[in-house]
Amino acid sequence: MEKIISLGKRRGFIFPSSEIYGGFGSCYDYGPLGVELKNNIKRAWWQSLVQLKDNIVGLDASILMSPKVWEASGHLTAGFADLLQECKSCHHRFRKDFLKSNKCPDCGEELMPARKFNLMMKTFVGPVENESSTTYLRAETCQGIYMNFENVQKSMRKKIPFGIAQIGKAFRNEITPGNFIFRMREFEQMEMQYFCKPENKKKLFDSWKEERMKWYLNLGIKKENLRFREHKKDELAHYAKRACDIQYKFPFGWDELEGIHDRGDWDLSNHAKYSGKDLSYFDEETKERFIPHIIETSAGADRSLLAFLLNAYEEVKGGRTTTTKAVKEVEVVLRLDKNLAPIKIAVLPLVKKGGLISLAKNLFKDLQKYWMVQYDEVASIGKRYRRQDEIGTFYAVTIDFETIRDRAVTVRDRDTMKQERIKIEELTDYLKGKLK
């Protein structure tokens, strides 16, 4: 984990938020490469859940909603609270379920009795900060989907079963955030709510469980680092009839990447009750009216990014680069899937003379029309290969003195290190075939 944190900062993936002021409580900023990687993860998720499905549509709901939403959803009651314990001596606070004894992990003194701590982040709307202007930053994206169930169903003329997908920020005032970007106070969710008939939900639950596992495997996560964990009855959230996690084997142990939940009809029924709005669905074929049940797939974009980084990180001893001296130190290769790699292609002039720079820059501009491309002319070609390997760049295109004569470039594959000589006029089609 320390190596990933170091790589993240050194190469522009992830920086501590407000770092010049000493950082700010488990919040992180995504740098130039981090934002590309995260966007690629979200794009792959959206393609899988929306673009390639004919019965799932997208949504981008407001972060701020009526506080009544959170009252109806149970977030303002004990259902969305952690048990907190405070040390009598140093006054550090801890989640009770993370503690192994009644002693403070930091100073060893006794802890005070546990009390409930609500995770909702409160804010105010309007010029006066009082109870009537109180609202909350959303704790999960799914509530915005439930608010729009009827709007989406009618405007898109969707029949049950159908789904609504959303990617967006959520906020929780975690007592003990940690493990880098695994548990943060501001995070991004990728959630899909699938509305169905109650009699079909067991089959749908099992189907979504398998499909979501395949998504991680298809993007290169090693099978031995993934597993399912079914929740026991006494572990279920207040809304859940059944829940199963897809877990990843992080350096700190197995933990949740994504949850698949049978939420029953709890959400729509509760919102119908609190709002007075009829949220039932009428089936024209069977002439049946019912409150749809919901199968939810809920993934963390930040947790997924961390898992993909950990899974891709590899240290290689010896010389991978084409230098005259063998490289003895350890080299890092980030073997990200080609769909996720932040930079697909690097354009590298062999040296800074002999007309190679202008040739390389023209080629760089051409390739930018299709992919995220990086241009680098600083240091030896071996060092530049290493830099690109370390950020997961899939192909390095080198322009050398032979290029002026034969109008061909050398294309180096990140994983195999195989090099091919490709004509410039054929290069775009060649790379399109490789990166399809």
N, C-alpha and C positions, 0 to 999 in steps of 0.2 A: 504493500500500500504506500509506503514512503517513496518508493521509486516512481510510482504512478503520480503521486502528488508533485514530486520534483520534476518529472517530465512535463506534467501539465503546465506548470509555471514557466519552465525553461523554454518550452517550445510554443507557448501561446495558446494552450487549450483552456486552462482554468486558473483564475487569479482569485485570491481572497478579496472580498468586497471591502471597500473603504480602507485599503491596506495602508495608505499613508497616515491614517489616523489610528492604526493598530488593529484594523479589521473590525468586523461587526457580526457578532453572534451567529455563527453557522450560516452565513450568506456568502454566495460566491458569484463571481462574474465570469462569463464565458468569453474567452479571447477570440482572436481571428480564426484560429483553427477549431476551437471548441464550438463556436457558433455554427461553423460549417458541418461539423460532425453531428451536432444535435439536430440541425435542420435535416440532414440526410436520414437520421433515425426517424424523425417525425414524418418525413416524406415517404419512407418505406412503410411505416405503420399506416399512413393515410391511403397509400396505394393498395395495401393489403385489405384494409377494412372498408374503404369507400369506393375507390376507383374500380376495383375488380369485383365488387358486389353490386348486384342490381336492386337489392332491397335494403341498402344502408345508405343514409345521406348524412351530410355534415352540418355542423352548427358552430357558431361562435357566440356564446351567451355572455352577458355582462358579468363582470366580477362583482359589482355592487348590486344587491337585490334587496327587496323589502325584507326587513327583519322577521316578518311573519313566516317567510320561507324557512328560516332556521328554527323557528319555534315548532313549525309543523314537522320538520324533518327529524326533530329530536336533538339537534346540536346544542340547544341552549339548556338542556336538562342534563341529568347525570349520565345520560347515554353517551355523551361526547366529552368525557373527562378522564384524566389520569389521576391515580393516587400519588400524591406528592408527600415526601418526608424531608424535613429540614433539620440540619444539625444544630444542637443546642449551643455548641461552641463556635464553630466557624461560619455557621448560617448558610452553608452551601446546601443546595436543594437537589433532590434525586427522585426519579420515578421509583415507586415502591417495587414494581415488578422487575426492575433491573438490579435490585439489591439482594445480597446473599445473607445478610444478617441485619440486626438493628443498630449496627455500628457505622459511623461515618467512614466511607472509603478514603476520604482525604486526610482526616485528622484522628480517626479512631474513637472519637467521643460518641455519646449516645444520641440517637435521633429522636425527634419529637414524634408524637402520634401522627399517622397518615391523615391527610385531608384531600378532598377532591379539588382538582384544578382544571377548569374549563379551557380547552385549547383554542377557542375562537378568538380571532383578533378583532378588537373593537375599533371603530372609527366613528366620525360624525359627519353628517351631511347638512350643509347650511351654515349660516353665520353664527348660530348660538350652539354651544356645546352643552346640551342637556339630554335628558332621557328621551324626549320626543324626537331628537335628531340622531339618535344612536342607530348605527347599522354595523355590519360586519364584513370583513374581507372573506370571500368564500373559502370554506374549508375543503371543498371538493367540487369538481366541475359538474358532476352528474345532476345536481339540483337544478341547474340551468336547463338541462335537457328535459327534466320533468315539467318545468314551467312551460316549455314549448312543445310538449307532446301533441296537444290538439292542433296548434298552429302548423306544425310540420306535417302531421298526418293528413290534414285537410288540404293544405296548399300543395303538397306533393302527391296527393291522392293515393296514399300508401295503404295497403291492406296488411293486416296481421298475418304472418309475422314480418316485422321490419325493425330496422335499427337506426339509431341516431348516434353519430360519433362526434367527439369534440376533443381538441387539444387545447390546454390552457393552464394558466397559473392558478395555484391554490396556496393557502396560507394557514399555518398552524403554529400556535405559540408553544412549541415543544419544550418540555422541561429539560430534557437531556438530549439535544440534537448531537450528532457526531458522525464519526466514520466518514469524514470528508463530505462528499455530495450525496451520501446515502440517505441521511436524515437531516433535512434542512427546514427552516421556518418558512421559506419561500421556495416553492418547487413547481414542477410542471407535470401535469397528468395527461395521459392519453387514454380516454375512456370511451367505451361504447355500451349503450343500453339497448338491449334487444327485447322488444315487446312481443309477447306470444300468448297463446292459450295455455292455461294451467296444465292441461293433460299432455302437452307436448314438451314441457320444459325439461324433464329428465334427459330425454334424448338430445335436446338442444344444448343442455349444460355439458354433457359428455363430448359432444361434437366441438363446441367452442374450446373446451379444455385442450383437446388434441390439436386443434388448429392453431391455437396461440402458442403451444409448445413448439410446433413445427416452424413458426415464424422465427423464433430465436435460433433454432438449428439451421434453418436455411440461410441465415445471415452469419453463420460461422461459429456460433457458440458451441464449445465442445460438449458432447452428450454427457460425459462423466461429470460435468459441472452444473447440470440441471436436474431437477427432480420435482415431482408433485408432492404436496403435503396437504392432505385433507384435514379440515378443522373438526375437532370433536364438538359435541353438542354444547358443552359448557364454555367453549371458546367463541362461539358465534356472536357476531354483532347483533344489536337489537333488531335490525331489519332483516337479517339473513336466515333463510331456511337451510341453506347449504353453502359451504365455501371451500375453495381449494386454491392453494397458492402454487405458483411456479416459483421455485426457489433457485438461487444461484449460490455456488460455493465461493463466497467472498473470502479474503484473507482472514476476516474476523469470524468466519463460520457461515453456515447455511442461513440465508435470509431471503425475504420476499422480493421478487422482481415484479410480479403481477398477480392479481387476485381475480379469480372467476367466482362470481357470487350468484346464487339464486335469491333474489330479493323479494320473491313472492309478489303480492299486490300491495305491499305495505306503503310504498312511496306514493303512488297515485291515489290510493284510498285515503291516506292521511292528508294529502294536499286538497283532495276533493272535500274532505270533512272541514278543514280549517278555512278554505276559501269560499265554500258554498258552490263551487263550480263542478258540474258533472263531467268527470274525466273518464267515463265509461266508453267502450267501443261497441259499435253495432255491426255485426257481421251480416252483410246483405244476403249471403248464400244460405246460412243456417237460420237467419232471423233471430239470432241470439245476441243479447246485450250483456257485456261483462267488463270488469276492470282487468286490463291486461296484466299478466305477470311479467317480471323482468329478469333476464339473465344479463349480468354485467361482466364486462372484461375491463379491468382497471390496471393500467401499467404506469410506471413512473418513467418519464423521459430521462430524468437525471440518473436514476438507478440503472436504467438500461445503458446509458452512456458509460457509466462506471464499469458495468459488467463487460461491455464491448471492449473498453480499454484494457481491462485486466486480462480478458481472454486473448487479446491480440498481442500483448506485450511479450517479447521474447528476447533473451540475451544470447548472442552468438559469439563464441570465442574464435579468435583468429581472423584472417583477412578475408572479408567479403568484397572489399573495394579493389579497384584496379590501380593500385599504387605500386611504385617500384619496390618499396619496402613492405614486407608483410606486417600487417597491423596485429600487434600482440594483445592489446587491451580488448575488453569485452565491447562488442557492438550491439546496439539495440535495434531491433526490427519490430515495427508495429504492423502486424499482419491483419489489418482490418479488411473486411469484405469490400469488394470493389464498389458496391452500392453505397457504402458508408464512408470510405476514405475521404477526408476533407479535400485533399488535393489529388486529382486523378493523374496529372502529368506534370513533370518538371522539364523545363527547357534549359539546357546547359551548354553554352559555348565552351569549347575546350580551353581556349585561352582568350585574352582580351586584345587580340590584334588580328591583322590579316583579313579584315572584312568579315570576321565571324560574328561580331556583335550585331551588326545590322541585319545579317541573315537570320540570326537567332531571334532578334526582337520582332522581325516580320512574321516568323513562324509562330512565335508566342501570341501575337495579335490574332492570327488566323485560328489557332486552337482555342483561344478564349471564347470564341463564339459558341462553342459546344460544351466546354467543361471548365471547372475551376482549375486553373493552371498557374504554376509558380515559375518565375524566371529567376535564375541565380547564376551570377558570374564571379562570385567572391570565393577565393581559396582554390586549392587543388581539386581536380575532378573527383578524386577519391573521397575527400572530405565532404564534397557536395552530395555525392551518392549516399554517404552516411547520414547526412542531415535529412535527406528525403526518406531514407529507410526508417528513420526515427519518428517521422510524422505520418508514415503509412502511405506515402505516395506510390501509386501503382506502377507507373512507367516513367522512366527518365529518358529524355530524347537529347542526345548529344550531337552538336554541330562541330565538325572538325575540318581540317584543311582539305581532306578528301571530298567534303561536301561541295566545295567550290567547283571541283572538277567533275564529280559524278552526280551532283544534285541528289544525294542520298544522305540519310542520317542514321545514327545508331540508336536503336530502341532497346532499353534494358528493362527486364522484368524484375520487379521487387522480390518476388518469392523464389524464382528459379535462378535469378541472375543471368539468365540466357540473354544474349545480345543478338539482335537481328538488324541487318542493313536494309532500310526501306527508302524507296524513292520519295522525295518531298511531295510530288503530286499524288502519290498513293497513300500518304501518311494518315490523312483524316479518315479515309475509308477503312484503313487497317485498324486504327484505334477504335473507330465505331464498332467494328466487329468484335474487338477484344473486350470493350467496356459495355457491350449491350446487356 
